[in-house]
Amino acid sequence: MGLHFDVSACVRATSKFSQCTKCVDICPDSISLVDNLPSFSLSTGTEAAACVGVCPTEAFALSDFSTTEFFFSFLESKVRLISPKINVPCISVLSVEHLISLALASDEKITIDLSSYDEDSLLFEHIENRIDEANFVLSSFSKKQLSTNHIASKEPKKENESESEDEVTSRRSFLGNASLEGVVKHKKAFDDAVDEDELQKFEIDASVISKIKDKNLPNKRKILFTTLKRANIPDIFEVLPEEEVSFTSQKFVDESCTNCQICYRICPTGALSSNGKFSLIHFDAMLCVKCRLCHDVCEPDAIQLQSGFEIKEFFEPTQRTLATFNIKRCNECGNNFTYTGGEQTCPRCAVEEEEAMFLHDNAIRMRGEEE
């Protein structure tokens, strides 16, 4: 089971100013940044499953396992235990949104098996934090909760695990093979293993740029939408601390905003948007994946996180207007621009006029020196 990466879905590919390092932070031994993009070896597999669950835009995926397909197949089955021993490669492959959606969609309580993990490891802490966050969010509007199981199981290892060990043994034993045919065979296996360990480097080409322009909502958010529609609407809508919710947010824009248009043009999901005249900034919290890209590219740092997230957004999504601007037509070029007072000239024409005046004054000065 290998790790796959969709460059066009990564926020670091969208802008060099992106500060997102979630995949590297949770999988420091498997993923590194090369030329501003995540990189990993071909041999990387389930040991980096956590990056799949933590990536806000679903840029990472595992071959032979789909979190979306798992969601539906799990609910169709009679099993209510999520375990790396029976139905997932690693618990960390599931995001907080997946966990919330599974709890809401299931008629019976779901138990998550943590017995395979070292309780002192970073991975165990990460998984526990994800489960705690899911339960915390659930508690604000539902009685459903996820439970955990820490008791070790005596079940045998999966077949693919033993095969993986055999492959490692095969790679290490090629030097001990006496026959030429065997040496050639194992030499190829060894070379393949070396190639798999080499770091993959990803680049941004024309096809990637074309895909980046598309606004795509991750499947995990679509699943959450679906399950929330079936959930009971609470009598009181709570407000959760912003730092306790990792997968969405509410924002506001302060007076330093210049309407440069970068934030809503660059937003990967369309959570931030505008109208045809670019005279306002809209925000839809249920489309926000909290990738923080809009914050990273905002030069005046005008976009801020609201201190609390209103659960009401789950049940009554609202497109809010964060800022409005006075748009006028430039007297010079005729293009619309954000008018802040003074002459009705757009910034581009103002710069061109300033440059023209500088060249004119410089020419007069040079003629004066020649005379």
N, C-alpha and C positions, 0 to 999 in steps of 0.2 A: 504494500500500500504506500504509494508515493505522495509527496506534497506538490501541489500545483499552485501557480501564481498568475493571476490576471493583472498584468501591469496597468491596463487602462482603468481598472477599478480602484487602484491604490491612490490615496490622496496625495502621496508624495510624488506621484507622477503628474498629478494635476498642477502642482505648484512646488517650486524649489523652496518656498518659504514654509512649507508644511513642517510642523514639529512633531508629527505623530510617530511614536516609536513603540507602540503597543506590542507589535509582533516580536520585536527585538527584546523588549523588557521581559516578556514572559517566556521566550525561547532563546536566551542569550548564547547557549551552546550550539544552536542549530542555525540561527539566522543572524546576519550582520548587514550593515549598510555599506553598499559599494556604489559610488557615484550617485548618492542620495536615494538609492532604491534598495529594498530588501533583497538579499542574496542568500542562497543556500545550495548545498550540494545535491546532486541528482539522487543520492542514496537516502536523503532525508525523508522520513515517513511519519509514523504515528507519534514519534517522540516530539514532534512539533505540532501536534494536534491542537494545542492551546491557542496557537495563532489563528486557527480557523474560527474558534469561538470568540476570540477577542477582537478580531478585525471589524471595524464599524461598517465597512462597505462590502464585506464578503469577498475580498480580493484573493483570499486563500481557500483552498479546498483539498480534500483527500480523494485520491482515486479509489474506486470501489466502495465509497461511502458518501452518501448525500444526507445532510442534516434535514433537508426538506422531506425526502423520501422516508427517513427514519421517523419523523414526526407522525406521518400518516400510518405507516406500518405498525408503529408502536401502539397507537390508539386502536387499531384494528385487532391487535393481538390481545390475549387474555393476561399476558404478563404485565405486572405493574412494578417491575424492578428494572432500573437502568444500571447496567453493570458492564464493565469492560470484559467480563468473563462470558457474557452471553449476547449482547446486542449493540455495543458501541466500541470503537477502537480505544477511546479514552473519554472520560466524562467531560474533560475540558473542551472537547470539540463542540459542545453545546453552549450557546450564548445564554445570557440572562433572559433574553426575550424567548428563546426556545423553552427554557425552564418554566417561565411564567405561563406560556401558552399551553404546555403539556399539563401543568397543574389545573388550569382552568378547563381544559377540554376533557379531562379524565373524570369519569364518574366515581372512581375509587382513588384512594390516596396512593401517591407514587413514592416509592423508596429508592434512594440513590445509594448504590453500593460503593463505599470508600475503602473497603478492606484491602484493596490491592495497592494502596498508596502509603508511602512513608510519611507519617504524620509530622515529621520535621522538615519535609521538603517544601520547596517553593511551589511546586505544582499542587500539592495537597492544600496549602494555604490559599492558593488561587481558586481552586475548586470550591473550597468551603466559603470563601468570600462571595463567590458567584451564587451559591445556594442561599446564603444569608441575605444577599441583596434581593433575590427573587422572592424569598419569603417576606422580606420587609415590605416590598412593593405590594405583594399580594395581600398582606395584612391591612393595607389601607382601604381596601374595598371588597375583600372576599375572606371567607373563613377557611378557604383551601390553603394547605401548606404542604411543602415537600419534606419528607423525612429522610434521614440518613442511616446507614448501617455500617458500623466500623468493625464488625466481627469477621475475622478471616475465614474464607471458604476453602474447603478441601477439594474443590473441583479441579480436574486435570487441566493442563494448559491447552490453549487452542492449537489446532493442527498447524496453522500458519506460523505460530511461534516456534514450534519444533523444526519446521522447514527452514525458518530463518537461521536457526542455530546450525542446521546441516550445511547451509550455504556458507556460513562463516568458517566452519570446519573445512569445507572444500577449498576455500580460498587460501587457508593457511597451510594446507597439506600438499600443495602442488609441487613443491620442491622434493617431496619424498617419493614421487612417482617415478618408477624405473624406466617405463617404456616411453619412446619418443612420442608416440601418439598421445599418451597420457600427459606428457609434459606440454605438448602443444595445446591440448584441450584446457589444461589448468592454467597455462600461461594466458590464454585468451580470457578465462574467467578472472584471473588476477588483473589483467589490463582493464577489463570492464569494471572491476571493483575500484581501481584507481581512478578511472574516468568518472565514476559515480561520486567519488569523494571530492572531485574538483568543484570549485565554486561556480555556480551558474551566475552569469551576468545578464541583467535585463536592460534593454534600451528602449527609448521612446522614438518610434518611427511614425510614418504618416498614418498607418492603420491604427496605431494606439491613440494618436491625437484625435482621429476621427471618432473613436469610441468614447474618449474622454468628454467630448461635447455633449454626449447623451446624458440625460438625467435618469438615473435608475434607482429604484427603491429596493433594498435588499429583500430577499425572500423571507427572512426571519421577521421583518417588520410587517410584511403582508400577512404572515401567519398570525402575528399578534393582533392585527386589525380584525381578522376573522374571528378569533377566539373572544376578543373583547365585545364583539357584537352580540355574542351569546351569553355574556356574563350579566348578572343582575346589577342594575344601577344602584349604587349606594345612596342612602338618604342624605348623607353629608359627604361632601368632597373634601378630602384632606389635602394639605400642602406638605410635600416632603422636602427635606433639605436637599439642595442642589447636588451636594457632594455625595449623597447617598444613592443617586440615580446615574448610572454610567452610560446608558444607551440613548438618552434623549435629554432635551433641555428646553428652557424658555429663555428668551433673550430680550434685551432692550438696546436701543441705539441712543447715545448721548449727543449733545449739541456739536461735538467736534467732527461729526460726519460731514464729508465733502461731496457725497453722492458720486463717488468715483466709479461706482457700478461693479467693482471687482467682486464684492461678496456674493451677490446673487448670480453673477455670471459664472462664478467658480464653484458654487455649492453643488456637490455631486448628486443630491437627491431632489433638488428643487424646493427645499424647505424655505429658502429665501428667494423671493421673486419680485418683479416690478410690473408696471403696465407699459403700454406702447410708447408713452412719452417719457418713461423713466422718471416719473415725478414722485414716486413713493417706494418704500421698501416693505414688502409683505413678509410675514413669517408664519409658518405652519409647524407647530411643535411636534406633531405626529409624523412629520416627514424628516425631522431632524435626527441624525444618528450620533450626534455629539462627537464628530470627528475633529472639531475645533479649527477646521481649515479657514473658515471665514474670519476667525480671530487672528489666525497666523498671518493672513494677507492684508489685514486692515492696518494701513500705515498710521493713522491717528489713534488707533486703538479705541475706536468709537463703539464697537460691538461688545456688549457686556452680558454675562450670564445673570439671569434673575436668581435671587438667593433661594427661592423655593420653586419646586415643580408642582403645579396644580393637577391633581389626579382627574379633575374635571375634563382635561384634554383627552383622556382615554375614552370618554363616553360622549363628549360634546366637542369634537375637534373644531377649533376656531382659527381662521386665518386672520392674524392681527396685523395692523398697520403700525410698523415701528417708527417710520419717519415719513414726512412729506416735504416736498421741495417746490419752490416757485420756478417753473420752467418758462423761459421766454425764447424768442427767436432772435438770433444774432443779427444785428444790423449790417454786418460785413459779409458773412458767408451764408446767412439764412438758416443755419442749423440750430436746433434746440439746444439749450444749455441751462445749467442751474444758476439762476440769477440771484445774486446776493447784494445787489445795490450798485450804484455808480453807473457808468456807461453800459449800454446794452450790447456788450461785446463779449463773445465767448472767450475762454482762456486761451485757446489756440490762436485766435486772431489777435488777442492782446499781446501774446508773445511775439507773433510775427511783426506786429506794429512796433514793438519795443526794439526788436532786432533791426528793423528797417531804419528806425530813428538813430540807432547806434551807428550803423553803416554810413548813414547820411552825415552825421556829425563827424565821424572819423574822416570821411572824404574831404569835408570842408577844412578840417584841421591839417590834413596832409597838403592840401593846396596852399594853405597859408604858410606852411613851413617851406614849400618850394619857392614861393615868391620872396 
